[in-house]
Amino acid sequence: MVITEKNLVRHELIGLEVEVLKSTNKFQVGIKGKVVDETYNTLVILTEKGEKVVAKKDCVFLFKIPNGKKVQVEGWVLVGKPEDRIKKKLSKW
């Protein structure tokens, strides 16, 4: 299945380009790079300065999907095990 704006949160995030647009931690705003790992509560982003661990629930992310479009996602939507998130029913997505 192809990743689109509508089904992004139900796909694998590892490998996607991402940027932190907003965060409760001001030092995380602007972090950008490639998602290299994901846990229940965090995304691990590989930046030019190394790996950064960012809490999902505290941020708003901007993902670049393979077709080149950018999709803004509230972090709380991503909280959960990746394999369970795929099964979630989300009205917006």
C-alpha positions in Angstrom: 0.0 0.0 0.0 1.3 3.4 -1.0 1.8 6.1 1.8 -0.5 9.1 1.3 -1.5 12.0 3.4 -4.6 10.2 4.6 -3.0 6.9 5.6 0.4 8.1 6.9 -0.2 7.4 10.6 -1.2 3.8 9.8 2.2 3.1 8.0 5.7 2.4 9.0 7.5 5.7 9.9 11.0 4.4 9.8 12.8 5.8 6.8 10.7 8.9 6.4 12.1 12.4 6.6 10.7 14.3 9.5 10.9 17.7 11.2 9.7 18.7 14.7 7.5 21.8 14.2 6.3 22.3 17.8 7.3 20.7 21.1 6.9 21.3 24.8 10.7 21.1 24.9 12.0 24.2 23.0 15.3 22.5 22.3 13.5 19.9 20.1 11.8 22.4 17.8 13.6 22.3 14.4 15.1 18.9 14.8 15.0 17.2 11.4 16.3 14.1 9.8 15.3 10.6 9.0 13.3 8.4 11.4 15.6 5.4 12.3 13.6 3.8 15.1 10.3 4.0 16.9 9.1 2.9 20.3 5.7 3.2 22.1 6.4 6.8 23.1 9.3 8.1 21.0 10.8 8.6 17.6 14.5 8.3 17.1 15.6 10.8 14.4 19.0 10.6 12.7 20.2 14.2 12.3 23.5 15.7 11.0 24.6 15.8 14.7 23.6 12.2 15.5 20.5 10.5 16.9 17.9 12.5 18.8 15.1 10.8 20.8 11.9 12.8 20.7 8.7 12.1 22.7 5.8 11.7 20.4 3.1 13.1 22.6 4.9 16.4 23.2 5.4 17.3 19.5 3.9 18.2 16.2 5.7 16.6 13.3 6.1 17.4 9.6 6.7 14.2 7.6 7.8 14.1 4.0 6.1 11.2 2.3 7.5 9.4 -0.8 5.5 11.4 -3.3 7.2 14.6 -2.0 4.2 16.0 -0.1 4.6 17.2 3.5 2.1 16.1 6.1 1.7 17.6 9.5 0.8 15.1 12.3 0.0 15.7 16.0 2.3 13.5 18.0 -0.4 12.1 20.3 -1.9 10.3 17.2 1.4 8.3 16.9 1.6 7.2 20.6 1.4 3.4 20.8 3.2 0.4 19.5 3.7 0.8 15.7 2.0 -2.5 15.1 -1.1 -1.4 17.0 -1.2 2.0 15.5 -1.7 0.4 12.1 -5.0 -1.0 13.4 -6.3 2.2 15.0 -9.5 3.8 13.7 -8.9 7.5 13.4 -11.6 9.8 11.9 -9.1 12.4 10.5 -6.9 9.8 8.9 
